[in-house]
Amino acid sequence: MDTPHLLAKIKRPVLLFVGTKDKVVKGLLKKLEKLPVSGNLTVEVMEGADHFFRDLYAEDLVDRAVEFIRK
């Protein structure tokens, strides 16, 4: 079960958040770099955020998600 490889099969636009301090899904950015480029995938890297995007990261995540949905 390697979720990043499923991203290419999704036909709708996908917004993926990656926290640079994520200890649950380690190496996600490196895995994403190896995947074929997809125009449907938008990756938002949140510097300092962990897997759960606690505190102010959650607010930033929501703001970015709302912008993505409104496009």
Secondary structure, DSSP 8 states (H G I E B T S, - for coil): --HHHHGGG--S-EEEEEETT-SSSTTHHHHHHTS---TTEEEEEETT--TT--THHHHHHHHHHHHHHH-
